[in-house]
Amino acid sequence: MKNRLMFILISGMACMTSTMSYAADDPRQLVALPDMMQHHMLSNMRDHLITLNEILTLMSTGKLDKAADIAEQRLGMSSLPLHGASHMARFMPKGMQMAGTNMHKAASRFARKAQEGALLPAYRSLADVTATCVACHSAYRIR
């Protein structure tokens, strides 16, 4: 466990160094946000990662109903008020708005699939959620 944590820390530092040197040449579209909105968006995205980790942990122990509930409440369409989506959208380019909406819709679809109780189809559906994250992070940056 200790070696794994060390690897994660070293890998994370390498990624930060790589990202810092790459930022000037970053081809992704820069989305300028007011500082408060930028911090809010980063906080939301960190919560999305925490939520995905919780979902994966629950799925690994066969708790698909609980994974579905968390997905819907923290990532799905039901989560939009929690994230202040209506306030954030006006600062985003249309494509970024669409990516966010697609992620929330995919999370709601995942929740329904997980409630059906079949693990493999639920994992496939969860991959649709993370694919929207990858697409957005590949196209846009806020710093």
Secondary structure, DSSP 8 states (H G I E B T S, - for coil): -HHHHHHHHHHHHHHHHHHHHHGGG--SEE----HHHHHHHHHHHHHHHHHHHHHHHHHHTT-HHHHHHHHHHHTSGGGHHHHTHHHHHTTS-HHHHHHHHHHHHHHHHHHHHHHTT-HHHHHHHHHHHHHHHHHHHHHEE--
